[in-house]
């Protein structure tokens, strides 16, 4: 019979704080934030998903079921915490743009939205603290996802997901073949990075017919080259003079992000992912021994 193990280490308390903060964020939002805009469902998902995953991790830890888990417990908790921190961070930034920007009235709904934003920020800090505590230290033998390249993979896939959201609403990649190439770059790199994460969490890297470390370095180099091309191509064919490179005046008054803002966000996020893949390449080249 499983025995409940009460932990007193900092990691347990950080996870408990993240659980409470994310729970308050989505509970307050559902109760009184009045999210009529369809984007509100995304923010509720961010906080609810983070809460549910943290609750699962805590229960497994408390009952000592790590060895019975169908995934690598050296890799899963920190991978989830990294995704949760990015989800809560994105919600903390974008939620005010949709539901607090331009709001002059100070009614009860407005107060609920402020509370949700504050607790989303607190959840972000808690999850980032968990990642900081859980990550591998220099010279420590640990799972791949606890190392810098593993955490960078999580960031790369998350940034790609945000790019997909921005370029699909409205569709902004079908006006030129060069922009379709950028879409192909985002898709290919996302799929490969996600596959690497799944292989590490499921402990299947040993089944590959080639050395995993060499594959990581080769893939990082390929991704850098592809993202470099997308970083150059996307702004050239999106903000050329034929389509007016200046920001429309109505964007300052519209709720959330207008189409021009989303295209600019894609350009910035493409550059961000280029930097992430470049750092990944440097770390992967230096990583001599990996235990997954």
N, C-alpha and C positions, 0 to 999 in steps of 0.2 A: 504494500500500500504506500502511495506517495506520502512523503513527510514534508510539511511546510517548513521551508528554510527562510528565516527572517534575516535579511541582510542589513548591515549597518554601514556599508561602504558608501562613498559619495555617489557612485554610479546608480545605486538603488534610489537614493533620494532625488537625484536629478531626473531620473525616469518618472518618479512619482510626481514631481512638480510638472513635468511635461504632460503627464496624464491629466492632472487637474486643470492646467491652463488650457489645453486643447478642448477638454470637456466643457469648460465654462464658455469658451469662444463659440462653439457651435450650438450650445444650449441657449445662450443668450440670443444668438442670431435667429434661431428657430422660434424662440418665444416672442420676441417683440421687435426685431429689426425690420420687419416688413420689406423683404427683398422681392419686389415685384419683377425686377429685371432678371432675365434668364441667367445672367452671369452669376447671380447669387448662389445657384446650385453648385457651382464650381468651388466657391469658398466654403460652403457647408461640407462638401466632400473632402476638401483639404484638411479641415479640422476633425471631422468625424473619422476619416481614414487614419490620421495620426493617432487619435485617441484609441481606436480599436487595435491598431498594431502595437502600440505601447502596452495596452492592457494584456495582449497576448504574450508579449515578451516578459512582462512582470509575472504573469501566472506560471509560465514555463520555468522562470528562475526560482520563484517561490516554492514550487512543488518539485524542483530538481529534475525536470524532465528533458534536460538538454540532450542527453544521449539517445532519447527516444524520438527526438525531432527528426523529420524527414529531410532536413536541410543542415548544412554546416553551421553549427552555432558559433563558430569562430568568425563567420562572415555575415550571417543574417542580421543580428541585432544592429551592428554599426551601419550596415547598408540601409536598413529601414530608417534608422535615426537620421542618416544623411538625407534621404529622400523626404522625411518628415520635416526636417529643418528647412529644406528648400521650398516645400509646399507651403509651410507656414510663413516663410519669408515672402514668397510671392503674394500670398493672401494679405499679408500686412501692408504690402506696397500698393497692390491693385485695388483692394477693397475700398480704401478711402477715395480712390479716384472715381469709383462708380457710385458710391453711396454717401460720401461726405463732401465731395467737391461741389462747391457752389451752393451748399445748403446754408441758409441764413436762419431758418427757424430752429429754435432750441426746444423741441418737444420731446416726449418720451421715446419715440422711435429714434430720434437723433442720438439720445443718450445711450440707448441700447447698442447702436452702431459704434459709438466711441468705445464702450466697454469691450465689444467684440474685437475691435482693433487693438486695444491695449493688451488684452489677454493673448491675442495672436502674436504680438511682439514678444510677450513673456514666454510663450511656447517656443518661439523661434530661438530665443536665448537658451532655453533649457535644452532643446535638441542639439544646438551647437555645442553646448557644454558636454553633453553626452558623447558626441563625436570626438571632442577634444580629449576626453578622459579615456575613451575606448581605443583610439588609434594607436598603432604600433610605435614604439619608441626605437631610436637608433640602436641597432644591434640585437633587437628582440626578434625572435622567431615567432611569426604569427600568421594569420590568414591573409590572403592577398588583399581582401577588401578593407583590411585595417591599415594598409599601407597607403602612401600618397597616391600612387598610380590607381589603386582601387577606388579611392574616394574621388579622384578626378574623373573616373569612368562614370560614377553616379552623377556628378555635376554636368558632364558632357551630355548624357542622355536627357537630363532634366532640361537643360537649355534647349536642346533640339525639340523637346515636346512643346516648350513655350513658342519656339519658332513656328512649329506646325500650326499652333492655334492662331498665331497672328497672320500667317500667309493664307489661311483657309477662310477667314471671315473678315473682309471679303477676299475672294481668290485673287492673289496678286502675282502669280507666277506664270500665267498663261498668255501674257502679251508678247513674249519673245522666247525663242529657243534657249537663249543664254540663261534666262531665269528658270527654265525647266531644268537646266543643268544644275543650278543651285539647289533646286528641290531634290534632285538625284543625290547630290552631295549630302544633304541633310538626312535623307532616308538611308543611304548606304552606311554612313558612319553611325547613325543611331542603331541600326539593326546589328551591326558588328559589336558595338559597345555593349548593347543590351545582351547579346549572346554571350559575351565574355563574363558579364555579371552573373548570368544564369548558370554558366558552367562552374564558376567559382562557388556560388551558393550551394549548388547541387553536388559539388566535389567530383566533377566529371572531366577536369582538365587532363587527367592522366590517360583518358581514352583517346586523346587526339593523336593522329599519326605523325606529329611533328612536335619539336620542343615548344612548350608553351611560352617560355620567356622570349625566344626568338620571334615567335609569332606576334607577341605584344609589341616588340620594338618595330617590326616591319609594318604592322598595322598603324602604329602611331605615326610613323613617317609618312605613310600613304594618306592618313587623315590630315596631317599638316599640309601636305601639298594640295589636297582637294579643298580644304577650307580656305587656304590662301587664295585659290582661284575664285571661290565664292565670295570672299571678302572684297575682292576687286570687282568682280562682275556685277554683284547685286546692286551696289550704289550707282554704277555707271548706267545700267539699263533701267533702273527704277527712278532715279532722280535726274535724268537728262533734261535738257531744256525743252524738248518737245512736250514733256508732261509737267512742266513747271516744277522747279526745284524748291520753291519757297513754300512755307507752311501756310495753308489756307487760314483765313481769319476766323472762320467758324469753329476751328478746332479748339480754340481757347474757351469757347462757351459750351461745347458739347459735353455730354456726360460720358465719362470713361475716355477711351482712346478713339480718335477718328482714324480713317483709313491711312492718312499720311503719317500719323504718329506710329501706327502699327508697322508700316514699311520702314520707318526710321528705326524702330525697335528691332526689326529683323536684321538690319544692317549692323546695329550695335551688338546684338547677340551673336551674330556670325563672327564678328571680331573677337568677342569674348570666348567663344568656343575655339577659335584659332589659338588664342593664348593658352587655353586649357589643354588642348592637344599638344601644343609645343612643350608645355611643362610636363605632360605625360610622356612625351618622347624622351625628354631629358632624364626623367626618373626611371623610365623603363630601360633605357640604355645603361643606367648605373646599377640597376637591380640585378645582382648576381645570383642570389639564391632566394627562391620563393617557396613557401610552404602553404598549401591551400587546404 
